[in-house]
Amino acid sequence: MSDTGLDVSAMDETLHILMNQLKPSQMRPFWRKLAIHFRAKNRTRIRANQNADGSAYTPRKDRSNSKKMLTGFSKAKYLKYQVKAEHVVIGIMGAGSAAYIHHLGQIEDGIRYPARELIGLPEEDKQEALDMLNEYVAEIMP
């Protein structure tokens, strides 16, 4: 991943201070909006067979099968989000160890699977999340 050159630390600190002034019930709608947005972005990346940084997944060794890989994990059945009071979690749930093995690139049954990042938040998405938070706080703060 390349460095975007953005210094968001000052903005991040300011937004963190504002977030601490808000009640969890005021933040929940934002976390839900954020989760839905980034779940959709991750779904698009999985279907395009791209890691979070935009690079292509490591191709299969058997090139006779040109089907896209791991697209089943992009279904709402597996790609879920949970909204908490202070944060949101987006991940692949209910898929057993298959998603974990592919995401981290582990060995199962003697087969080495290359890492294929299913869920991620690259720097440009982090900036987008900060922008969304800034807009949300501006909407609800007097």
C-alpha positions in Angstrom: 0.0 0.0 0.0 1.3 3.4 -0.8 1.3 6.3 1.6 -1.4 8.8 0.7 0.6 11.7 2.2 -2.5 12.9 4.2 -2.0 13.9 7.7 -5.3 13.2 9.3 -4.1 13.0 12.9 -5.2 16.5 13.8 -8.6 16.0 12.2 -8.9 12.6 13.8 -8.2 14.0 17.3 -10.8 16.7 16.8 -13.4 14.2 15.6 -12.6 11.9 18.5 -13.2 14.7 20.9 -16.6 15.4 19.2 -17.5 11.8 19.2 -16.9 11.6 23.0 -19.4 14.4 23.5 -22.1 12.4 21.7 -24.2 9.7 23.3 -23.9 6.2 21.9 -27.5 6.4 20.7 -26.5 9.4 18.6 -23.5 7.5 17.1 -25.4 4.3 16.3 -27.0 5.6 13.1 -23.6 6.7 11.9 -22.0 3.3 12.6 -24.8 1.6 10.8 -24.4 3.9 7.7 -20.6 3.4 7.8 -21.0 -0.4 8.1 -23.4 -0.6 5.2 -21.1 1.5 3.0 -17.9 -0.4 3.7 -19.6 -3.8 3.5 -20.7 -2.9 0.0 -17.1 -1.7 -0.9 -15.6 -5.0 0.5 -18.3 -7.0 -1.4 -17.3 -5.3 -4.6 -13.6 -6.0 -4.0 -14.3 -9.7 -3.2 -16.4 -10.1 -6.4 -13.6 -8.5 -8.4 -11.0 -10.8 -6.8 -9.0 -7.9 -5.4 -7.3 -7.4 -2.1 -8.3 -4.3 -0.1 -5.3 -2.4 -1.5 -6.6 -3.0 -5.1 -4.1 -5.7 -6.1 -5.4 -8.9 -7.7 -5.7 -12.1 -5.7 -2.9 -14.6 -6.2 -4.2 -16.7 -9.0 -5.1 -20.4 -8.6 -2.4 -22.9 -9.6 -4.8 -24.7 -11.8 -5.5 -22.1 -14.5 -8.1 -24.4 -16.3 -10.8 -23.0 -14.0 -11.2 -19.3 -14.8 -14.1 -18.7 -12.5 -13.8 -15.9 -9.9 -12.6 -17.1 -6.5 -14.3 -16.7 -3.2 -17.3 -14.8 -4.5 -19.6 -16.8 -2.2 -18.1 -14.9 0.8 -19.5 -11.6 -0.7 -23.1 -12.8 -0.1 -25.0 -11.1 2.7 -25.4 -14.5 4.3 -21.6 -14.4 5.2 -20.5 -10.7 4.9 -22.1 -9.2 7.9 -21.8 -6.2 10.2 -22.4 -5.6 13.9 -23.1 -2.2 15.2 -21.9 -1.6 18.8 -22.2 1.6 20.9 -18.6 2.8 20.2 -17.7 1.0 17.0 -18.8 -1.3 14.1 -17.4 -4.7 13.1 -17.5 -5.9 9.5 -16.5 -9.4 8.7 -17.2 -12.8 7.3 -19.3 -14.7 9.8 -20.7 -18.2 9.6 -18.4 -19.4 6.9 -16.4 -21.6 9.2 -12.6 -21.7 8.8 -12.6 -21.4 5.0 -12.6 -17.6 5.0 -10.0 -17.4 7.8 -7.7 -19.8 5.9 -8.0 -17.8 2.6 -7.7 -14.4 4.3 -4.5 -15.2 6.2 -3.0 -17.7 3.7 -2.7 -20.8 5.8 -2.3 -24.5 5.3 -5.3 -26.9 5.5 -5.1 -30.6 4.7 -1.6 -30.2 3.4 -2.6 -27.5 0.9 -1.0 -24.1 1.2 -3.5 -21.4 0.4 -2.0 -18.0 -0.5 -3.3 -15.0 1.4 -6.2 -13.3 -0.3 -7.4 -10.4 1.8 -11.1 -10.6 2.0 -11.8 -7.8 4.3 -9.7 -4.7 4.7 -9.7 -0.9 5.1 -7.0 0.7 2.9 -5.8 4.3 3.6 -8.2 5.9 1.2 -11.2 4.2 2.9 -9.9 5.4 6.3 -9.9 8.9 4.9 -13.4 8.4 3.5 -14.6 7.1 6.9 -13.2 10.3 8.6 -15.0 12.4 6.0 -18.2 10.6 6.6 -17.8 11.1 10.4 -17.0 14.8 9.9 -20.2 15.2 7.8 -22.3 13.3 10.3 -21.0 15.3 13.3 -21.6 18.5 11.4 -25.2 17.4 10.7 -26.1 16.7 14.3 -24.1 19.3 16.2 -25.8 22.6 16.6 
